[in-house]
């Protein structure tokens, strides 16, 4: 019987509960607004500063997208090269894993020194942090094909590039999308980190400003927009996934 | 039915029929002292197949029968040209097999269907992997899919099919380009008993109408005897030919062939061989 209720109603209902609990906590503990504003003041702040927040949102969204697209554009081909060529694997893989042990966030100040205060260092951090999971998941996906499948393909006289395009790559798509989803949330972290370290634009800058002024309502309003942005980004990739691999077990609709 | 002891030490005596091979028409596949050694990780090596001599005639249905790990699948891969023997030679139509032999269809235990393709797409991949256009073969593929009882399923995806249906699609994929040779590596091993019996009957009728040469790897004695013209009984590792049984049962063989004296006699004979080799302990 629960299944008959509109899923949108469910979502709205659960948010209503969250807001009610939030309001209750503020009221019960008599929280001062600079520590924890209730949902009311947050939405007032959101509405009042909407144009300002939105203009910063575009900036951050572009940074996230640029870092993410660059990461995907480099990571997927690199993973292919590593899987195809054992020589290049031995050459590339160890230094790549070694550099991954550096916390990428720690590189943000260095990038400011190298690239200045513009958009480049932010994109660079987003790129670096999103890069690794895509490489690893793509490698796993490309390697996980049944060896018998490759034998079958060879008995059909298929050249290696055709085996790659028609069997290995489609087979790896679910794993690649897994990597892209992880990378999408990491790209948000990377872009924000870049903005924290040195910026006069973006939601990260707005967060630092709001915190500095003890404008906690604006801080919360920015957080709301930021999580909405991250969520939209994640679902965009889910939609792409549904279009690309409707055949995969994760995408099938299950009868209840 | 006649038995022909090849390595013959201590096998239960069966009437020898040396003329069996010479009666057969020119060999389609020849294995000439084929051996295969695999090197393992700790630098030791395993002898998987040891000195196998075997001729398989055109249009013959031959089973390689033996316990797990006896090298029968290795032997099949050598015939397919997917692995090269350490010594000896495999020839098809007189020519040494030095690269994957492409004029064949292979069916493995796992159906190896591509999840992102429909039944029709999975059959047509045979042409795509060869760099050929699929459009001219579409109707022919539909007809073949229909002939194995899947006419209503050609637009379905593999995950919408049962195990037996999936393996039927795999068989269609192996047959669609009409190769003279069909190589099957325990193709029904993962199926339940009823589905398996049905697919054995269906495979027999496909073989009878197309007369392809079939090399069929199995560890089921009944399956080998039911399907084959000849059963090659192999020893446990290293795989050698222990005995060759001619199965002289009328075709088409139905379920009742299992009560035929020649059938039960063959089963009993192989059972004795396996007992003799320590594969089955009484």
Interface residues (C-beta under 8 A of the other chain):
Chain A: X146 X148 X149 X151 X152 X153 X154 X155 X156 X157 X158 X162 X163 X166 X167 X170 X171 X173 X245 X247 X248 X249 X252
Chain B: X77 X80 X81 X82 X100 X101 X102 X104 X106 X108 X110 X112 X114 X115 X116 X125 X126 X128 X129 X130 X131 X157 X159
